[in-house]
Amino acid sequence: IANTPCVADFECMETGATYQNPVTATNRNPLYTKLVNTGFRFDVLALQSSGALASSYAGNVVVELYDKSAAASCAAATPIISQNLSFVAGDNGRKTIAADMLLPDAYKNLACRVRESSGSAPVSGCSSDSFSVRPTQFNSVTSNANADNAGNSPTSTPVIAAGANFVLTANTGVKGYDGIPKIDPSLLQWPNVPSVIDGGRPAPRSEER
């Protein structure tokens, strides 16, 4: 009589990535950063109690993503998105989710939970890794250095002298994002530079701060 490995846990990880058992600081089962409003998929793995793949597992599961920073535990988490997935023995204990996950909001710390949808003692498990979902772009940048649109008036106010602080505010238009954007000096542009006579100067070089 052949022994059929029993499922004792589940894992979620990037499609195509090599499964690591055990998981260590240098050997992860990774879930990478995703983008809002951009579909993504990943693999679900059925595991034995030893951590080895339950290669003959067959069953129906629910795959959920939850906000790890807002959950007291994996079991207590409230899912923000979910879908069903069916394993057959030919999947060898690992299967890519059937449809794209699509999230309109940003999250700092999402994790995956997989739970069996039937059975007398359904098994559930959570991913060993977590990931973020970030905006695709900043859709507006505003500043208090806004005396005139052309940027070449020597008299319009407010006047901000060289070396004085000013404020730049970037907005993504995406709920949930509270990161701190950084400026890449090599990408600075200086359109409509006023002449030196009118108080202008060349655009700052990348080494200037």
LOVEX-325608 format. One record per residue: residue in one letter; x negated, y, z negated of N, C-alpha, C, O in turn; residue number from 1. Coordinates in Angstrom, 1 decimal, always signed. Example, Ala and Ser with C-alpha at 12.3 -4.5 7.8 and 13.67 -1.06 7.14 Angstrom:
<rs>
R residuo   n_xx   n_yy   n_zz  ca_xx  ca_yy  ca_zz   c_xx   c_yy   c_zz   o_xx   o_yy   o_zz num
R       A  -13.2   -5.7   -7.8  -12.3   -4.5   -7.8  -13.2   -3.3   -7.8  -14.2   -3.3   -8.5   1
R       S  -12.8   -2.2   -7.1  -13.7   -1.1   -7.1  -12.9   +0.0   -7.9  -13.4   +1.1   -8.0   2
</rs>
This chain:
<rs>
R residuo   n_xx   n_yy   n_zz  ca_xx  ca_yy  ca_zz   c_xx   c_yy   c_zz   o_xx   o_yy   o_zz num
R       I   -0.9   -1.2   +0.0   +0.0   +0.0   +0.0   -0.9   +1.2   +0.0   -1.8   +1.4   -0.8   1
R       A   -0.7   +2.1   +0.9   -1.4   +3.4   +1.0   -1.0   +4.3   +0.0   +0.2   +4.5   -0.3   2
R       N   -2.0   +5.0   -0.7   -1.6   +6.1   -1.6   -1.4   +7.4   -0.9   -2.3   +7.8   -0.1   3
R       T   -0.3   +8.1   -1.2   +0.0   +9.4   -0.6   -0.4  +10.5   -1.6   +0.2  +10.5   -2.7   4
R       P   -1.3  +11.3   -1.3   -1.7  +12.4   -2.2   -0.5  +13.2   -2.6   +0.3  +13.7   -1.7   5
R       C   -0.4  +13.5   -3.9   +0.7  +14.3   -4.4   +0.3  +15.8   -4.5   -0.9  +16.1   -4.9   6
R       V   +1.2  +16.7   -4.1   +0.9  +18.1   -4.2   +1.0  +18.5   -5.7   +1.9  +18.2   -6.4   7
R       A   +0.0  +19.3   -6.1   -0.1  +19.8   -7.5   -0.2  +21.3   -7.5   +0.0  +21.9   -8.5   8
R       D   -0.6  +21.9   -6.3   -0.8  +23.4   -6.3   -0.8  +23.8   -4.8   -0.7  +23.0   -3.9   9
R       F   -0.8  +25.1   -4.6   -0.9  +25.7   -3.3   -1.9  +26.8   -3.3   -2.2  +27.4   -4.3  10
R       E   -2.4  +27.0   -2.1   -3.4  +28.1   -1.9   -3.0  +28.9   -0.6   -2.4  +28.3   +0.3  11
R       C   -3.3  +30.2   -0.5   -3.1  +30.9   +0.7   -4.4  +31.6   +1.1   -5.2  +32.0   +0.2  12
R       M   -4.8  +31.6   +2.4   -6.1  +32.1   +2.8   -6.0  +32.4   +4.3   -5.1  +32.1   +5.0  13
R       E   -7.0  +33.1   +4.7   -7.1  +33.6   +6.1   -7.1  +32.4   +7.1   -7.8  +31.4   +6.8  14
R       T   -6.4  +32.5   +8.2   -6.3  +31.4   +9.2   -7.7  +31.2   +9.7   -8.4  +32.2  +10.2  15
R       G   -8.2  +30.0   +9.8   -9.5  +29.7  +10.3  -10.6  +29.7   +9.3  -11.7  +29.2   +9.6  16
R       A  -10.4  +30.3   +8.2  -11.5  +30.4   +7.2  -11.7  +29.0   +6.6  -10.8  +28.2   +6.4  17
R       T  -12.9  +28.7   +6.1  -13.3  +27.4   +5.6  -12.8  +27.4   +4.1  -13.0  +28.2   +3.3  18
R       Y  -12.1  +26.3   +3.8  -11.5  +26.1   +2.5  -12.6  +25.8   +1.5  -13.5  +24.9   +1.8  19
R       Q  -12.6  +26.5   +0.4  -13.7  +26.3   -0.7  -13.0  +25.7   -1.9  -12.0  +26.1   -2.4  20
R       N  -13.7  +24.6   -2.4  -13.2  +23.9   -3.6  -14.5  +23.4   -4.3  -15.2  +22.5   -3.9  21
R       P  -14.8  +24.0   -5.5  -14.0  +25.1   -6.2  -14.3  +26.5   -5.7  -15.2  +26.7   -4.9  22
R       V  -13.4  +27.4   -6.1  -13.6  +28.8   -5.8  -14.6  +29.4   -6.7  -14.4  +29.2   -7.9  23
R       T  -15.5  +30.2   -6.2  -16.5  +30.9   -7.0  -16.6  +32.3   -6.6  -15.9  +32.7   -5.6  24
R       A  -17.4  +33.1   -7.2  -17.6  +34.5   -6.9  -18.2  +34.6   -5.4  -17.9  +35.6   -4.8  25
R       T  -18.9  +33.7   -5.0  -19.5  +33.7   -3.7  -18.8  +32.8   -2.7  -19.1  +32.9   -1.5  26
R       N  -18.0  +31.9   -3.1  -17.2  +31.1   -2.2  -15.7  +31.3   -2.4  -15.1  +30.6   -3.3  27
R       R  -15.2  +32.2   -1.7  -13.8  +32.6   -1.8  -12.9  +31.9   -0.8  -13.4  +31.4   +0.2  28
R       N  -11.6  +31.8   -1.1  -10.6  +31.5   -0.1   -9.9  +32.9   +0.2   -9.0  +33.2   -0.4  29
R       P  -10.5  +33.6   +1.2  -10.2  +35.0   +1.3   -8.8  +35.3   +1.9   -8.3  +34.6   +2.8  30
R       L   -8.3  +36.5   +1.5   -7.2  +37.2   +2.1   -7.7  +38.6   +2.3   -8.0  +39.3   +1.4  31
R       Y   -7.7  +39.0   +3.6   -8.3  +40.3   +3.9   -7.3  +41.4   +3.9   -6.1  +41.2   +4.0  32
R       T   -7.8  +42.7   +3.9   -7.0  +43.9   +3.9   -6.1  +43.9   +5.2   -6.6  +43.5   +6.3  33
R       K   -4.9  +44.3   +5.0   -3.9  +44.4   +6.1   -3.5  +45.8   +6.3   -3.8  +46.7   +5.5  34
R       L   -2.8  +46.1   +7.4   -2.3  +47.4   +7.8   -0.8  +47.5   +7.7   -0.1  +46.5   +8.0  35
R       V   -0.2  +48.6   +7.3   +1.2  +48.8   +7.2   +1.8  +48.7   +8.6   +1.2  +49.1   +9.6  36
R       N   +3.0  +48.2   +8.7   +3.8  +48.1  +10.0   +3.0  +47.3  +11.0   +3.1  +47.6  +12.2  37
R       T   +2.1  +46.4  +10.6   +1.3  +45.6  +11.5   +1.4  +44.2  +11.1   +1.0  +43.8  +10.0  38
R       G   +2.0  +43.3  +12.0   +2.2  +41.9  +11.6   +1.0  +41.2  +11.3   +0.0  +41.4  +12.0  39
R       F   +1.0  +40.3  +10.4   -0.1  +39.4  +10.1   +0.4  +38.0   +9.6   +1.5  +37.9   +9.1  40
R       R   -0.5  +37.1   +9.7   -0.2  +35.7   +9.3   -1.4  +35.2   +8.5   -2.5  +35.7   +8.6  41
R       F   -1.2  +34.1   +7.8   -2.3  +33.4   +7.1   -1.9  +32.0   +6.9   -0.8  +31.5   +7.3  42
R       D   -2.8  +31.2   +6.3   -2.6  +29.7   +6.2   -2.1  +29.4   +4.7   -2.5  +30.1   +3.8  43
R       V   -1.3  +28.4   +4.6   -0.8  +27.9   +3.3   -1.4  +26.5   +3.2   -1.3  +25.7   +4.2  44
R       L   -2.0  +26.2   +2.1   -2.6  +24.9   +1.8   -2.0  +24.2   +0.7   -1.7  +24.8   -0.4  45
R       A   -1.6  +22.9   +0.9   -1.1  +22.1   -0.2   -2.3  +21.3   -0.8   -3.1  +20.7   -0.1  46
R       L   -2.3  +21.4   -2.1   -3.5  +20.8   -2.8   -3.2  +19.8   -3.8   -2.1  +19.8   -4.4  47
R       Q   -4.1  +18.8   -4.0   -4.0  +17.8   -5.1   -4.5  +18.5   -6.4   -5.0  +19.6   -6.4  48
R       S   -4.3  +17.8   -7.5   -4.8  +18.3   -8.8   -6.3  +18.5   -8.8   -6.8  +19.3   -9.6  49
R       S   -7.0  +17.8   -8.0   -8.5  +17.9   -7.9   -8.9  +19.2   -7.1  -10.1  +19.5   -7.1  50
R       G   -7.9  +19.8   -6.4   -8.2  +20.9   -5.5   -8.4  +20.4   -4.1   -8.5  +21.3   -3.2  51
R       A   -8.5  +19.1   -3.8   -8.6  +18.6   -2.5   -7.3  +18.8   -1.7   -6.3  +18.9   -2.4  52
R       L   -7.4  +18.9   -0.4   -6.2  +19.0   +0.4   -5.3  +17.8   +0.2   -5.7  +16.7   +0.2  53
R       A   -4.0  +18.1   +0.0   -3.0  +17.0   +0.0   -2.6  +16.7   +1.5   -1.6  +17.2   +2.0  54
R       S   -3.5  +15.9   +2.1   -3.4  +15.8   +3.6   -2.2  +15.2   +4.2   -1.9  +15.3   +5.3  55
R       S   -1.5  +14.4   +3.3   -0.2  +13.8   +3.8   +1.0  +14.5   +3.3   +2.1  +13.9   +3.4  56
R       Y   +0.9  +15.7   +2.8   +2.0  +16.3   +2.2   +3.1  +16.7   +3.2   +2.7  +17.2   +4.3  57
R       A   +4.3  +16.5   +2.9   +5.5  +16.9   +3.7   +6.5  +17.4   +2.8   +6.9  +16.8   +1.8  58
R       G   +7.0  +18.6   +3.2   +8.0  +19.2   +2.3   +8.3  +20.7   +2.8   +7.6  +21.2   +3.6  59
R       N   +9.3  +21.3   +2.2   +9.7  +22.6   +2.5   +9.3  +23.6   +1.4   +9.5  +23.3   +0.2  60
R       V   +8.7  +24.7   +1.7   +8.3  +25.7   +0.7   +8.7  +27.1   +1.1   +9.1  +27.3   +2.2  61
R       V   +8.7  +27.9   +0.1   +8.9  +29.4   +0.3   +7.6  +30.1   +0.1   +7.0  +29.9   -1.0  62
R       V   +7.2  +30.9   +1.0   +6.0  +31.6   +0.9   +6.3  +33.1   +0.6   +7.1  +33.7   +1.4  63
R       E   +5.8  +33.6   -0.5   +6.1  +34.9   -0.9   +4.9  +35.8   -1.2   +3.8  +35.3   -1.5  64
R       L   +5.0  +37.1   -0.9   +4.0  +38.1   -1.3   +4.6  +38.9   -2.5   +5.7  +39.3   -2.5  65
R       Y   +3.7  +39.2   -3.5   +4.2  +39.9   -4.6   +3.1  +40.9   -5.0   +1.9  +40.7   -4.7  66
R       D   +3.5  +42.0   -5.7   +2.6  +43.0   -6.2   +2.0  +42.5   -7.5   +2.6  +42.5   -8.5  67
R       K   +0.7  +42.1   -7.4   +0.0  +41.6   -8.6   -0.1  +42.6   -9.7   -0.1  +42.2  -10.9  68
R       S   -0.3  +43.8   -9.4   -0.5  +44.9  -10.4   +0.8  +45.1  -11.2   +0.8  +45.7  -12.2  69
R       A   +2.0  +44.7  -10.6   +3.2  +44.9  -11.3   +3.8  +43.7  -11.9   +4.9  +43.7  -12.5  70
R       A   +3.1  +42.6  -11.9   +3.6  +41.3  -12.4   +2.8  +40.9  -13.6   +1.6  +40.9  -13.6  71
R       A   +3.5  +40.4  -14.6   +2.9  +39.9  -15.8   +2.2  +38.6  -15.6   +1.2  +38.3  -16.2  72
R       S   +2.7  +37.8  -14.6   +2.1  +36.5  -14.3   +2.6  +36.1  -12.9   +3.5  +36.7  -12.4  73
R       C   +2.0  +35.1  -12.3   +2.4  +34.6  -11.0   +3.8  +34.1  -11.1   +4.7  +34.4  -10.2  74
R       A   +4.2  +33.4  -12.2   +5.5  +32.8  -12.3   +6.6  +33.9  -12.5   +7.7  +33.7  -12.0  75
R       A   +6.2  +35.0  -13.1   +7.2  +36.0  -13.4   +7.3  +37.1  -12.2   +8.1  +38.0  -12.3  76
R       A   +6.5  +36.9  -11.2   +6.5  +38.0  -10.1   +7.8  +38.0   -9.3   +8.4  +37.0   -9.1  77
R       T   +8.1  +39.2   -8.9   +9.3  +39.5   -8.0   +8.7  +39.6   -6.6   +7.9  +40.5   -6.4  78
R       P   +9.1  +38.8   -5.7   +8.6  +38.9   -4.3   +9.1  +40.1   -3.6  +10.2  +40.6   -3.8  79
R       I   +8.2  +40.7   -2.8   +8.6  +41.8   -1.9   +8.9  +41.4   -0.5   +9.5  +42.1   +0.2  80
R       I   +8.5  +40.2   -0.1   +8.8  +39.6   +1.2   +8.5  +38.1   +1.1   +7.7  +37.7   +0.4  81
R       S   +9.3  +37.4   +1.9   +9.2  +35.9   +1.8   +9.6  +35.3   +3.2  +10.3  +35.9   +4.0  82
R       Q   +9.2  +34.1   +3.4   +9.7  +33.3   +4.5   +9.5  +31.8   +4.2   +8.8  +31.4   +3.3  83
R       N  +10.3  +31.0   +4.9  +10.3  +29.5   +4.7   +9.2  +28.9   +5.6   +8.9  +29.4   +6.7  84
R       L   +8.7  +27.8   +5.1   +7.7  +27.0   +5.9   +7.9  +25.5   +5.6   +8.1  +25.1   +4.5  85
R       S   +7.8  +24.7   +6.7   +8.0  +23.3   +6.5   +6.7  +22.6   +6.9   +6.2  +22.8   +8.0  86
R       F   +6.3  +21.7   +6.0   +5.1  +20.9   +6.2   +5.6  +19.5   +6.7   +6.5  +18.9   +6.2  87
R       V   +4.8  +18.9   +7.6   +4.9  +17.5   +8.0   +3.6  +16.9   +7.8   +2.6  +17.6   +7.7  88
R       A   +3.6  +15.6   +7.7   +2.3  +14.9   +7.4   +1.2  +15.2   +8.4   +0.0  +15.2   +8.1  89
R       G   +1.6  +15.5   +9.7   +0.6  +15.8  +10.7   -0.1  +17.2  +10.5   -1.0  +17.5  +11.2  90
R       D   +0.4  +18.0   +9.6   -0.2  +19.3   +9.3   -1.5  +19.1   +8.5   -2.3  +20.0   +8.3  91
R       N   -1.7  +17.9   +7.9   -2.9  +17.6   +7.1   -3.1  +18.6   +5.9   -4.2  +18.9   +5.5  92
R       G   -1.9  +19.0   +5.4   -2.0  +19.8   +4.2   -2.3  +21.3   +4.4   -2.5  +22.0   +3.4  93
R       R   -2.4  +21.7   +5.6   -2.7  +23.1   +5.9   -1.9  +23.6   +7.1   -1.9  +22.9   +8.2  94
R       K   -1.2  +24.8   +7.0   -0.4  +25.2   +8.0   -0.3  +26.7   +8.0   -0.2  +27.4   +7.0  95
R       T   -0.3  +27.4   +9.2   -0.2  +28.8   +9.3   +1.3  +29.1   +9.2   +2.2  +28.4   +9.8  96
R       I   +1.6  +30.2   +8.5   +3.0  +30.6   +8.4   +3.7  +30.8   +9.8   +3.0  +31.2  +10.7  97
R       A   +5.0  +30.6   +9.8   +5.6  +30.5  +11.1   +5.9  +31.9  +11.8   +6.0  +31.9  +13.0  98
R       A   +6.0  +33.0  +11.0   +6.3  +34.3  +11.6   +5.4  +35.3  +10.9   +4.9  +35.1   +9.8  99
R       D   +5.2  +36.5  +11.6   +4.5  +37.6  +11.0   +5.1  +38.1   +9.7   +6.3  +38.2   +9.7 100
R       M   +4.3  +38.4   +8.8   +4.7  +39.3   +7.7   +4.5  +40.7   +8.1   +3.5  +41.0   +8.8 101
R       L   +5.4  +41.6   +7.7   +5.4  +43.0   +8.1   +5.8  +43.9   +7.0   +6.9  +43.7   +6.5 102
R       L   +4.9  +44.7   +6.5   +5.2  +45.6   +5.3   +5.1  +47.0   +5.7   +4.2  +47.5   +6.3 103
R       P   +6.2  +47.8   +5.4   +6.2  +49.2   +5.7   +5.5  +50.1   +4.7   +5.2  +51.3   +4.9 104
R       D   +5.2  +49.6   +3.5   +4.6  +50.3   +2.4   +3.2  +49.9   +2.1   +2.8  +48.7   +2.5 105
R       A   +2.4  +50.7   +1.5   +1.0  +50.4   +1.1   +1.0  +49.7   -0.3   +1.8  +50.1   -1.2 106
R       Y   +0.0  +48.8   -0.5   -0.1  +48.1   -1.8   -1.6  +48.0   -2.0   -2.4  +47.7   -1.1 107
R       K   -2.0  +48.1   -3.3   -3.4  +48.0   -3.7   -3.8  +46.5   -4.0   -4.9  +46.1   -3.7 108
R       N   -2.8  +45.7   -4.4   -3.2  +44.4   -4.9   -2.0  +43.4   -4.8   -1.2  +43.1   -5.7 109
R       L   -1.9  +42.8   -3.6   -0.9  +41.8   -3.3   -1.5  +40.4   -3.4   -2.7  +40.2   -3.1 110
R       A   -0.7  +39.5   -3.8   -1.1  +38.1   -3.9   +0.1  +37.3   -3.2   +1.2  +37.7   -3.0 111
R       C   -0.3  +36.0   -3.0   +0.7  +35.1   -2.3   +1.1  +34.0   -3.3   +0.3  +33.5   -4.1 112
R       R   +2.4  +33.7   -3.3   +2.9  +32.6   -4.1   +3.7  +31.7   -3.2   +4.4  +32.1   -2.3 113
R       V   +3.5  +30.4   -3.4   +4.1  +29.3   -2.6   +4.9  +28.4   -3.6   +4.3  +28.0   -4.6 114
R       R   +6.1  +28.2   -3.3   +6.9  +27.3   -4.2   +7.8  +26.3   -3.4   +8.3  +26.7   -2.3 115
R       E   +7.8  +25.1   -3.8   +8.7  +24.1   -3.1  +10.2  +24.5   -3.3  +10.6  +25.0   -4.4 116
R       S  +10.9  +24.4   -2.3  +12.3  +24.8   -2.3  +13.3  +23.7   -2.6  +14.5  +23.9   -2.6 117
R       S  +12.8  +22.5   -2.9  +13.6  +21.4   -3.3  +12.8  +20.4   -4.2  +11.6  +20.5   -4.4 118
R       G  +13.5  +19.4   -4.7  +12.9  +18.4   -5.5  +13.2  +18.5   -7.0  +13.7  +19.6   -7.4 119
R       S  +13.1  +17.5   -7.7  +13.4  +17.5   -9.2  +12.5  +18.3  -10.0  +12.8  +18.8  -11.0 120
R       A  +11.2  +18.3   -9.6  +10.2  +19.1  -10.3   +9.4  +19.9   -9.3   +8.2  +19.5   -9.0 121
R       P  +10.0  +20.9   -8.7   +9.3  +21.7   -7.6   +7.9  +22.3   -8.1   +7.9  +22.8   -9.2 122
R       V   +6.9  +22.2   -7.3   +5.6  +22.7   -7.6   +5.5  +24.1   -7.0   +6.0  +24.4   -5.9 123
R       S   +4.8  +25.0   -7.7   +4.5  +26.3   -7.2   +3.0  +26.6   -7.5   +2.4  +26.0   -8.3 124
R       G   +2.5  +27.5   -6.7   +1.1  +27.9   -6.9   +0.9  +29.3   -6.3   +1.6  +29.7   -5.4 125
R       C   -0.2  +30.0   -6.8   -0.5  +31.3   -6.3   -1.9  +31.4   -5.7   -2.8  +30.6   -6.1 126
R       S   -2.1  +32.3   -4.8   -3.4  +32.4   -4.2   -4.5  +32.8   -5.1   -4.3  +33.5   -6.1 127
R       S   -5.7  +32.3   -4.9   -6.8  +32.6   -5.7   -7.4  +34.0   -5.4   -8.1  +34.6   -6.2 128
R       D   -7.0  +34.5   -4.2   -7.5  +35.9   -3.8   -6.3  +36.8   -3.7   -5.1  +36.3   -3.6 129
R       S   -6.6  +38.1   -3.7   -5.5  +39.1   -3.4   -6.0  +40.1   -2.4   -7.2  +40.1   -2.0 130
R       F   -5.2  +40.9   -1.9   -5.6  +41.8   -0.8   -4.8  +43.1   -0.9   -3.8  +43.2   -1.6 131
R       S   -5.2  +44.1   -0.1   -4.5  +45.4   -0.1   -3.8  +45.6   +1.3   -4.2  +44.9   +2.3 132
R       V   -2.9  +46.5   +1.3   -2.2  +46.9   +2.6   -2.4  +48.4   +2.6   -1.9  +49.1   +1.8 133
R       R   -3.0  +48.9   +3.7   -3.3  +50.3   +3.7   -2.7  +50.9   +5.0   -2.3  +50.3   +5.9 134
R       P   -2.6  +52.3   +5.0   -2.1  +53.0   +6.1   -3.0  +52.9   +7.3   -4.2  +52.6   +7.2 135
R       T   -2.5  +53.1   +8.5   -3.3  +53.0   +9.7   -4.0  +54.3  +10.0   -5.0  +54.4  +10.7 136
R       Q   -3.5  +55.4   +9.4   -4.1  +56.7   +9.7   -3.6  +57.8   +8.7   -2.7  +57.6   +8.0 137
R       F   -4.2  +58.9   +8.7   -3.7  +60.1   +8.1   -3.0  +60.9   +9.1   -3.6  +61.3  +10.2 138
R       N   -1.7  +61.3   +8.9   -1.0  +61.9   +9.9   -1.0  +63.4   +9.8   -0.4  +64.1  +10.7 139
R       S   -1.5  +64.0   +8.7   -1.6  +65.4   +8.6   -2.7  +65.8   +7.6   -3.0  +65.1   +6.6 140
R       V   -3.4  +66.9   +7.9   -4.4  +67.5   +7.0   -4.1  +68.9   +6.9   -4.1  +69.7   +7.9 141
R       T   -3.9  +69.4   +5.7   -3.6  +70.8   +5.4   -4.7  +71.4   +4.5   -5.4  +70.6   +3.8 142
R       S   -4.8  +72.7   +4.4   -5.8  +73.3   +3.6   -5.3  +74.7   +3.1   -4.4  +75.3   +3.7 143
R       N   -5.9  +75.2   +2.0   -5.6  +76.6   +1.6   -6.5  +77.6   +2.4   -6.4  +78.8   +2.2 144
R       A   -7.4  +77.0   +3.2   -8.3  +77.9   +4.1   -7.5  +78.0   +5.4   -8.0  +77.5   +6.4 145
R       N   -6.4  +78.8   +5.3   -5.5  +78.8   +6.5   -5.1  +80.2   +6.8   -3.9  +80.5   +7.1 146
R       A   -6.1  +81.2   +6.8   -5.8  +82.6   +7.0   -5.2  +82.8   +8.4   -4.2  +83.6   +8.5 147
R       D   -5.7  +82.2   +9.4   -5.2  +82.3  +10.8   -5.5  +81.1  +11.5   -6.5  +80.4  +11.3 148
R       N   -4.6  +80.7  +12.5   -4.7  +79.5  +13.2   -5.9  +79.3  +14.0   -6.5  +78.2  +14.1 149
R       A   -6.4  +80.4  +14.6   -7.6  +80.4  +15.4   -8.9  +80.2  +14.6   -9.9  +79.7  +15.0 150
R       G   -8.8  +80.7  +13.3  -10.0  +80.6  +12.5  -11.1  +81.6  +12.8  -12.3  +81.3  +12.5 151
R       N  -10.8  +82.7  +13.5  -11.8  +83.7  +13.8  -11.6  +85.1  +13.4  -12.2  +86.0  +13.8 152
R       S  -10.6  +85.3  +12.5  -10.3  +86.6  +12.0  -11.2  +87.0  +10.8  -11.2  +86.2   +9.9 153
R       P  -11.9  +88.1  +10.9  -12.7  +88.5   +9.7  -12.0  +89.2   +8.6  -12.6  +89.5   +7.6 154
R       T  -10.7  +89.4   +8.8   -9.9  +90.2   +7.9   -8.7  +89.5   +7.2   -8.3  +89.9   +6.2 155
R       S   -8.2  +88.4   +7.9   -7.1  +87.7   +7.3   -7.4  +87.1   +6.0   -8.5  +86.7   +5.7 156
R       T   -6.4  +87.0   +5.2   -6.6  +86.3   +3.9   -5.8  +85.0   +3.8   -4.9  +84.8   +4.6 157
R       P   -6.2  +84.1   +3.0   -7.3  +84.2   +2.0   -8.7  +84.2   +2.6   -8.9  +83.4   +3.6 158
R       V   -9.6  +84.9   +2.0  -11.0  +84.9   +2.4  -11.7  +83.9   +1.5  -11.7  +84.1   +0.3 159
R       I  -12.4  +83.0   +2.1  -13.2  +82.0   +1.4  -14.6  +82.1   +1.8  -15.0  +81.8   +2.9 160
R       A  -15.4  +82.6   +0.9  -16.8  +82.9   +1.2  -17.6  +81.6   +1.3  -17.2  +80.6   +0.8 161
R       A  -18.7  +81.7   +2.0  -19.6  +80.5   +2.1  -20.0  +80.1   +0.7  -20.4  +80.9   -0.1 162
R       G  -20.0  +78.8   +0.5  -20.3  +78.2   -0.8  -19.2  +78.1   -1.7  -19.3  +77.4   -2.8 163
R       A  -18.0  +78.7   -1.4  -16.9  +78.7   -2.3  -16.1  +77.4   -2.1  -16.1  +76.9   -0.9 164
R       N  -15.4  +76.9   -3.1  -14.6  +75.7   -2.9  -13.3  +76.1   -2.2  -12.7  +77.2   -2.3 165
R       F  -12.8  +75.1   -1.4  -11.4  +75.2   -0.8  -10.8  +73.8   -0.9  -11.5  +72.8   -1.1 166
R       V   -9.5  +73.7   -0.6   -8.8  +72.5   -0.7   -8.4  +71.9   +0.6   -7.9  +72.6   +1.5 167
R       L   -8.6  +70.6   +0.8   -8.1  +69.9   +2.0   -7.1  +68.8   +1.4   -7.5  +68.1   +0.5 168
R       T   -5.9  +68.8   +2.0   -4.9  +67.8   +1.5   -4.6  +66.9   +2.7   -4.1  +67.4   +3.8 169
R       A   -4.8  +65.6   +2.6   -4.5  +64.6   +3.6   -3.3  +63.8   +3.3   -3.1  +63.5   +2.1 170
R       N   -2.4  +63.5   +4.2   -1.2  +62.8   +4.0   -1.1  +61.7   +5.0   -1.3  +61.8   +6.2 171
R       T   -0.6  +60.5   +4.5   -0.4  +59.4   +5.4   +1.0  +59.2   +5.8   +1.3  +58.5   +6.8 172
R       G   +1.9  +59.7   +5.0   +3.4  +59.5   +5.2   +3.8  +58.1   +4.8   +4.9  +57.6   +5.2 173
R       V   +2.9  +57.4   +4.1   +3.2  +56.0   +3.7   +3.4  +55.9   +2.2   +2.5  +56.3   +1.5 174
R       K   +4.5  +55.3   +1.8   +4.8  +55.1   +0.4   +3.8  +54.1   -0.2   +3.5  +53.1   +0.4 175
R       G   +3.4  +54.4   -1.4   +2.5  +53.5   -2.1   +1.1  +53.8   -2.0   +0.3  +53.2   -2.8 176
R       Y   +0.6  +54.6   -1.1   -0.8  +54.9   -0.9   -1.2  +56.0   -1.8   -0.7  +57.1   -1.8 177
R       D   -2.2  +55.7   -2.7   -2.8  +56.8   -3.5   -4.3  +56.7   -3.5   -4.9  +57.1   -4.5 178
R       G   -4.9  +56.3   -2.4   -6.3  +56.3   -2.3   -6.9  +57.7   -2.2   -6.2  +58.7   -2.0 179
R       I   -8.2  +57.8   -2.3   -8.9  +59.0   -2.1   -9.7  +59.0   -0.8  -10.7  +58.3   -0.7 180
R       P   -9.2  +59.8   +0.2   -9.9  +59.8   +1.5  -11.3  +60.4   +1.4  -11.5  +61.3   +0.5 181
R       K  -12.2  +60.0   +2.2  -13.5  +60.6   +2.3  -13.7  +61.2   +3.7  -13.1  +60.8   +4.7 182
R       I  -14.6  +62.2   +3.7  -14.9  +63.0   +4.9  -16.2  +62.4   +5.5  -17.2  +62.2   +4.8 183
R       D  -16.1  +62.1   +6.8  -17.3  +61.7   +7.5  -17.9  +62.9   +8.2  -17.3  +63.4   +9.2 184
R       P  -19.0  +63.5   +7.7  -19.5  +64.7   +8.2  -19.9  +64.6   +9.7  -19.8  +65.6  +10.4 185
R       S  -20.2  +63.4  +10.2  -20.6  +63.3  +11.6  -19.4  +63.5  +12.5  -19.6  +63.7  +13.7 186
R       L  -18.2  +63.5  +12.0  -17.0  +63.7  +12.9  -16.4  +65.0  +12.7  -15.3  +65.3  +13.3 187
R       L  -17.0  +65.9  +12.0  -16.5  +67.3  +11.8  -16.5  +68.0  +13.1  -17.4  +67.9  +13.9 188
R       Q  -15.4  +68.7  +13.4  -15.3  +69.6  +14.6  -15.1  +71.0  +14.1  -14.5  +71.3  +13.1 189
R       W  -15.5  +71.9  +15.0  -15.4  +73.4  +14.6  -15.0  +74.1  +15.9  -15.8  +74.8  +16.5 190
R       P  -13.7  +74.0  +16.2  -13.2  +74.7  +17.4  -13.0  +76.2  +17.1  -12.9  +76.7  +16.0 191
R       N  -13.1  +77.0  +18.2  -12.9  +78.5  +18.1  -13.9  +79.1  +17.1  -13.5  +80.0  +16.3 192
R       V  -15.1  +78.8  +17.2  -16.1  +79.3  +16.3  -16.3  +80.8  +16.6  -16.6  +81.2  +17.7 193
R       P  -16.1  +81.7  +15.6  -16.3  +83.1  +15.8  -17.8  +83.4  +16.0  -18.6  +82.7  +15.6 194
R       S  -18.1  +84.5  +16.7  -19.5  +84.9  +16.9  -20.2  +85.2  +15.6  -19.5  +85.5  +14.6 195
R       V  -21.5  +85.1  +15.6  -22.3  +85.5  +14.4  -22.0  +86.9  +14.0  -22.0  +87.2  +12.8 196
R       I  -21.8  +87.7  +15.0  -21.5  +89.2  +14.7  -20.2  +89.3  +13.8  -20.2  +90.1  +12.9 197
R       D  -19.2  +88.4  +14.1  -18.0  +88.5  +13.4  -18.0  +87.6  +12.1  -16.9  +87.3  +11.5 198
R       G  -19.2  +87.1  +11.8  -19.2  +86.3  +10.6  -19.2  +84.8  +10.8  -19.2  +84.1   +9.8 199
R       G  -19.3  +84.4  +12.0  -19.3  +83.0  +12.3  -20.6  +82.3  +12.2  -21.6  +83.0  +12.0 200
R       R  -20.6  +81.0  +12.3  -21.9  +80.2  +12.2  -21.6  +78.9  +12.9  -20.5  +78.5  +13.1 201
R       P  -22.7  +78.2  +13.3  -22.5  +76.9  +14.0  -21.8  +75.9  +13.1  -21.8  +76.1  +11.8 202
R       A  -21.2  +74.9  +13.7  -20.5  +73.8  +12.9  -21.5  +73.1  +12.0  -22.7  +73.0  +12.4 203
R       P  -21.2  +72.7  +10.8  -22.1  +72.1   +9.9  -22.7  +70.8  +10.5  -21.9  +70.0  +11.1 204
R       R  -23.9  +70.5  +10.3  -24.5  +69.2  +10.7  -24.2  +68.1   +9.7  -23.7  +68.4   +8.6 205
R       S  -24.4  +66.9  +10.1  -24.0  +65.8   +9.3  -24.7  +65.7   +8.0  -24.2  +65.1   +7.0 206
R       E  -25.9  +66.3   +7.9  -26.6  +66.2   +6.6  -26.2  +67.3   +5.7  -26.6  +67.3   +4.5 207
R       E  -25.4  +68.3   +6.1  -24.9  +69.3   +5.3  -23.7  +68.9   +4.5  -22.9  +68.1   +5.0 208
R       R  -23.6  +69.3   +3.3  -22.5  +68.9   +2.4  -21.7  +70.2   +2.0  -20.8  +70.1   +1.2 209
</rs>
